[in-house]
Amino acid sequence: MTVVRGGGLAGLVSSTAVDTSALASADAEALRARVRMASLTDAGAPRPDREIVEILIEDDAGAVTTLVNADDLAPGVRELIEWVESAPGRTEHFGPPGIGPA
Amino acid sequence: MVCFILPTHILLEMAEAGELDTREAVEAAVAAAGMRERRIAVTALVQSMGLDAELMPMAFAENKSVYDAQNGALLPGVLRRGEKDGPHADKAVNDAFDNADKTYDFYRDVLGRHSVDDNGAKLVSTVHYREGYDNAFWEGTQMVYGDGSGKIFKVGSLAADTSVVAHEITHGVVEFTAGLVYSKQSGALNESWADVFGSVIKQHTLKQTADQADWLLGEGILGTQLQGTALRSMKEPGTAHNFDRQPAHMDDFVVLPDDGNPRNDNGGVHINSGIPNKAFFLVATGIGGHSWEAPAKIWYDALATRLQQNSQFKDAADATVASAKELYGEPEAGIVRSAWQEVGVL
């Protein structure tokens, strides 16, 4: 599962990925539970300096991509993003728009 | 939620839709209507005295307030400082208050504009938004400041930086004037005008001439993941930090889609803004003296009277040349035209 943040005052892009196969079984189950609970909503029209977050979930059933406005998150979605961005074993990348990161 | 600056019909529609507390909506609508009625009454009085109402300064009560989100996401949060209050124990509250004050005073004293809507709207700020949040933004009715995580922005740096605060408030001014759509070239113009007045208001605060100014946005606010001096450089776009890709010429314009993908920055709004940013720098240094005099007045006139929602870079060049010619004459118009030629727009 990958969380990509872009936009904001800086206009830069950050990416945090968690490989559930590298997680302890309890953590992997916690991720799946959060995915099930998340009520993903549309990001809406672009607005100045607001962050857009992409949530990419890849599993045996395929890949699902969702875009949300970072400042208008349903509680379940916020919890999901915070979990990924603080998960043990996560990988983080940071860079400019257009060419990176992942 | 504070919605004082929204038009009455929108406030009432929001209340009807259950998006706003009905009592709050009515109070705001009455206050807004009251302000208009006071203006009409004062204008009638001035005219009855045989004076030109257009020449009479209108009385607007400056009204700033700073709230504390207490590291949550609910806006505006808990009121910490109102217009008549003295400094608060929390530095972030005072930083947001003082920088909003500098920005409000600049727009009023230099450009004759009363707040973001030119109708005396409250300037509401919220600090301590979420935990270690690396962003500041104009929310549509107020300014919002995260504390910064230390990775992208230094902790406590966003509300403390005059150029950042003026940048965000100027997004509000843009919304109430040209309403530049936040996508591709019109979005880059939206970003650029916010950068221009962010830098100009910082220079006004420091009493610097165009030659003395650093022309940096967010000087010294970068966290550990960014190596550089500032967020953006108007003098030398693309040099502010290690991930700064801003071009200074149309030859290097970065084409990105506006597809909602967070990797594409709404079609490069924070990237290609380097081109009009450089144009303003060339105008300010070309005319010389203080950037808040002719250069800022030309840029403001173009924003308030000529630019439109979908204006492109060429439209911005034509608008600022026309404003310069109308306000100051051909010599200044020539400097503006040359600047846009130098960055490859004309």
Interface residues (C-beta under 8 A of the other chain):
Chain A: V4 R5 G6 G7 G8 L9 A10 G11 L12 V13 S14 A43 A45 P46 R47 P48 D49 R50 E51 I52 V53 E54 L67 A70 D71 L73 R78 F94 G95 P96 P97 G98 I99 G100
Chain B: A73 D134 N135 A136 F137 W138 E139 G140 V144 I152 F153 L158 V164 H167 E168 H171 V174 E175 Y182 S183 G187 N190 E191 A194 G218 Q225 L231 F243 D244 R245 V254 L256 D258 G260 N261 P262 R263 N264 D265 N266 G268 V269 H270 I271
